[in-house]
Amino acid sequence: MASRGKTETSKLKQNLEEQLDRLMQQLQDLEECREELDTDEYEETKKETLEQLSEFNDSLKKIMSGNMTLVDELSGMQLAIQAAISQAFKTPEVIRLFAKKQPGQLRTRLAEMDRDLMVGKLDRGLYTQQKVEILTALRKLGEKLTADDEAFLSANAGAILSQFEKVSTDLGEYPRISES
C-alpha cells in the first residue's frame, strides 16, 4: 500500500496532458478551418473551446492548491458505489449526486420532495426513504444538518443505512499489517 495514489496520480497527469493537448489541437484546427466556417459558427466554437480551457485551468488550480486530490475524488466515488452495493441508497439520482459531491442539488431535490409530498404527488413511504438517503448523503459530504433533519434521520434510519455508515467510515482506513 506504500504506492497508494502514485498510479492514480500518474494516470491523472497523463489524462491532464491529453486533455490539454486535445484543447490546443481543437484551437489549432479551428484556426486552420476558419475560412470554411461562417463567422457565427467560428465564434461560437472558439468561445466553447475557450470556456473548456477556462474550466480546465480552474480544475488545475484546485489540484495544485491542494483543494482537490484524486484520492479524495475516488473516495467519494467509492462511497457512492458502496451505498449502491449495500442497497442503503435505492434512488439512482441520490447516488449520482452523492458521487459527484453535489450537496446543493441534493438539497434542491429534498425541497422538491417536500413540495410533492404536500400536494400529494409523492407517497409518504417513498418520501421517507429518499429523505433518509439524501440526509445521509449530505452528512457524509460534511454538510451541516438542521436539528429537525437530525431528528428525522434518527427516527427513520434503518439497519442498512447504519451498516453503510459503518462501512463508509472504514473505507478510508489503510489495511493494518500485523507485526509477527
Helices and strands as residue ranges (DSSP letters): H 6-32, G 34-36, H 39-65, H 70-85, H 92-99, H 103-118, H 124-140, H 147-156, H 159-170
